[in-house]
Amino acid sequence: MSNHSENTMKLYYFPGACSLSPHIVAREAGIDLQLVKVDLRAKRTEHGEDFHGINPKGAVPVLELDNGERLTEGPAIVQYLADLKPASGLAPANGTMARYRLQEWLGCINSELHKGYSPLFNPSTPETVRQERKDALCRHYALVEQHLATHPWLVGEHFTAADAYLFTVTNWAGHVDLDLSAFTALAAFQQRVAARPAVLAALEAEGLLAEAGA
């Protein structure tokens, strides 16, 4: 990944946030990106830019293309990156059932897992709501566990963008005191993903190796 280049795309990220998913996908695909760290509280980039001017939503990830156009929302970004390098297998070919399965998993992770964590990161969330969110997350993780008990990856027999997304959000469990120890297939999945060279490189670049236990 580049610190600065006029000819590479930019990925606006925050360490360990959902932007880790497209970061992993880019490294898996061999796509060079310029990483731009964002202070999500101050809404400013590491270069002092007003982040709301880059993404009015105020959220990462943002992928800035070579032509200056910007793409937001992780599930869209990871598919865009994967489609740039179809031989990587990170996203099945458009129009295939496997591609729809990828989108199915990306949608599930986004709506049921990713969004489920949000109240747990807010210290003002009442304990009753916090417990309800944890219970709901565990119900959804039980379905993921059932799938991973008989499949190495979420889609087919190969690592895809959906696996990068699941790995990213599941890493948040330790930050919000969510006990996932009952899900042994999920734990094995996390270890498989964390051992991948591209994933290790992304974690190292974001200063997350110790956190991931790598």
N, C-alpha and C positions, 0 to 999 in steps of 0.2 A: 504494500500500500504506500501511496505517496504522501509526503507532507505538503507538497505544493507542485502543481503542474497546470499549465494552461490547456492541456490536451486531454485530461482525464475527467471523468465524472466526479462529482462531489457527493459524499454521503454525510449528512448532518446527523450526529449521533450523541447519545449520552451513555457512558459506560454501564453495561449490564442491562440497559433498558431494552425495549422491544426492537430497537435499532440494531441490536446484536444479531438478530436473525438475518437481515439482508447483508450485514457485514460478513457473516459466515458464508452465505450463498455466494457472494462475490469472490471470496477466497477459494471456495470449492470450485468455482467456475474458472478461476485464473484471470479474473477481471481486476484491473488496477483501478483503484478509487483513491481520491484525495479525501482523507478523513477530516471532518471539521467538528470539533467538540462543542457542545451547546450547554450552557448553564440554564437549566430549565426553570429555575426559580427566578433568576434575573432576566430570563428570556433574551440572552445575548450570546453570540458565538465567541469562541476563543479569540477571534480577531476584533471583537468589539462591535460587531454588527448587531442591529436590532433583529432578533430572530422572528418577530411578528411580521417584519417586512419580507422575510423569506417564506414563512409559512404562517398565514393568519390564524391557523388553528393552534399555533404555539406548541406543537408536538413533534417529536421525532418518531420515525425517521423521515427524512426528506432526501430524495435523490435528485441532484441537479445534473441534467444531461449536458453533453458537449455544446449544444446550441442554446443553453441557458434555460430551457424549459424545465420545470420542476414537477416531480411526481411524489405524491404523498400516499400514506397508508401502506403498512408493511406487506399485506398479502398481494397488493398490486406491484409493489417494488420487487419482491422476490421473484414473481413470475416474469416481470420485465427482464431482470438480470439473467434468469435461467434461460429465457428464450434467446438471449444474445449468444448463448453457448449451448445449443441444443445437444451437442455431443456429450455434454456433462451429465445428462440424465437427471438433472435437478428438477425438471418439470417435464412430464410426458408430453408428447406431441399434441397440439391443439386439435380438438375434434374427437379425441379418443376417450373411451370410458375412463382410462387411467387418469387423464387430465381432469375430468370431472370429479374423480375421487380425490385428487390433490386439492381441488377447490373446495370440496366437501370438508376435508380435514382443516384447511386453512380457515374456513368459515366457522367451524366448530371451535377451534382453538381461540379464534378472535372473539367470538361472542360469549362462549361459556367459560373459558379459562382466563384469557387475558383480561377481559372486563371484570371477571369475578375477583381478581386480585386488587382492583383499584381501591375499593373501600378499605381494604386491609392496610394499605399504605398511608391512609389518612388517620392521624392520631386522634382526631375528634369523632371518629366513628364509634357509636355506642357499642358496648360489649355484646349486647344481644344481637345487633346487626352483624357484628364481626363473626360471631359464632354461626349465624345463619349462612354467611358467605362461605365460611370454612366447610360447613356441612355440604353446601351446594357444590363447591369445588371438588370435594371428595367423591360425591356421587358421579360427577363427570369424569374424574380420574379413574373411577372404577370401570367405566366403559373403555377408556384408553388402555387400562391394564388388561382387560379381557382381550382386546385386539393384540396387544404386544405379547401376550402369553403364547400366541401361536404364529406371530409374524415378527421378523426382525426389525422391520421399518413400517411406517404408516401406510405407504403406497408401494405395493409390489415388493420386490426383493432388493431394492436399492435405496440408498439415502437420497431424499429429495428435500425441497424447500420446506415442506411441511414438518419434517423432522427437525430442521433448524429452528423453526418457530416453537415447536413443542419443547425442545431443549431449553430455549431461551426463557420461556415463561415459567417452566418448572424450576429453574434455578432460583426463582423468587421465593419459593416456599420457605427457605431458611430465614429469610428476612422478615417474615410475617408470622412466624411460629405456627406454620401449617405442617402437621405431621403426616408425611406420606410414606412412612416406613412399612405400612402394610402392603404397599404396591411393589412387589419384588421385581416384576417384569419391567416396570417403569424405571426402577433403580438401575437395572442392568442396561436398559436403553440409554439412560443418562451417561453411564460409564462408557458405552460404545461410542456415543457421539463425542464426549469429551476427549477421547483418545485419538480422534481423527486429526491429522496434521493441520489441515486448514482451520479446524475449530480451535486447536491449540494456538495457532498463530493469531486468530482473532481475539481470543481471550488474553493473550499476552499483550497485544496492541492496546487493549482497553484496561490493562492492569488488573485482570480478573483471575489469573492463574491460581492463586492461593485460595480464592473463594470457591473455585470449581473443584478444588482438590486435585488439580493436575500436577 
